[in-house]
Amino acid sequence: MREYTIKKVVHKVYESLEEVPSTIVYLQDWRLGEIGDWVLADDGAIIQILRSGELARPRNIEKILKYIGTCTGTYIAKPEYTMDTDRRENIYTVSGKLSSENTLKNRKDVTPREAMFAQFVAMGMDKVDAYLRSYKTDDKSYAKMQANILVKTERIRTALKEELKPLLAKLNINEEFVLSGIKEIAELGDKDSDKLKALLELSDVLEMKESKKEITAIGGAVFKGFLPEQTEIISDRPKLKE
């Protein structure tokens, strides 16, 4: 749950259905809401409508356009528009200098729905499908946009690593496995770029920061042939168990 204070009044945003008090009844379609109603936003959160009205439109275009306002922003109430609950810099205008993407990128803690999203992705589900499952929205374009932002954030990357670690341990994938793979590529030849990339990803999950720097540094040389000094560096390293 999040809270925002507007004109000295605290307004709550419930980030999952489990958080919603039993006394609150909410609308599934936020576009039908009126002032005072609680509604389900497209990102899966429950939020209250604080403002509602109509916007005048230019000639030859639909003259009346309904909008609703919440403690996080103002939204057009039409089927082609979506509503999330990330805080805008200006919550009173539709264009409003959006800061939702920045909020999504810079938030430190993983929300319950983000944790679910990370779990689905770690299981191998496509990130867009994972978002649609986690946030209960049918808008694939919106889901794709949000999922692309999420998977690049540090908190989701960390959550994915945590989800994958037990599986890696079960498969006996550890630092020795990764370094042995690099050693094999270095010794046996070229055109192993996909395998090297996979090993780099594994090293990232295992948080082998220093080893990854070394792997990246020699990565290009693996496929082009080692320089003499690079061969010496490799041969001087402690031998791995076969």
Secondary structure as GFF3:
##gff-version 3
##sequence-region A 1 242
A	DSSP	beta_strand	2	6	.	.	.	ID=ss1
A	DSSP	beta_strand	9	13	.	.	.	ID=ss2
A	DSSP	three_ten_helix	17	19	.	.	.	ID=ss3
A	DSSP	beta_strand	26	27	.	.	.	ID=ss4
A	DSSP	three_ten_helix	30	32	.	.	.	ID=ss5
A	DSSP	beta_strand	38	40	.	.	.	ID=ss6
A	DSSP	beta_strand	46	48	.	.	.	ID=ss7
A	DSSP	beta_strand	51	56	.	.	.	ID=ss8
A	DSSP	beta_strand	64	69	.	.	.	ID=ss9
A	DSSP	beta_strand	74	76	.	.	.	ID=ss10
A	DSSP	alpha_helix	100	106	.	.	.	ID=ss11
A	DSSP	alpha_helix	112	122	.	.	.	ID=ss12
A	DSSP	alpha_helix	127	135	.	.	.	ID=ss13
A	DSSP	alpha_helix	140	150	.	.	.	ID=ss14
A	DSSP	alpha_helix	154	170	.	.	.	ID=ss15
A	DSSP	alpha_helix	175	188	.	.	.	ID=ss16
A	DSSP	alpha_helix	193	205	.	.	.	ID=ss17
A	DSSP	alpha_helix	209	224	.	.	.	ID=ss18
A	DSSP	alpha_helix	228	236	.	.	.	ID=ss19
###
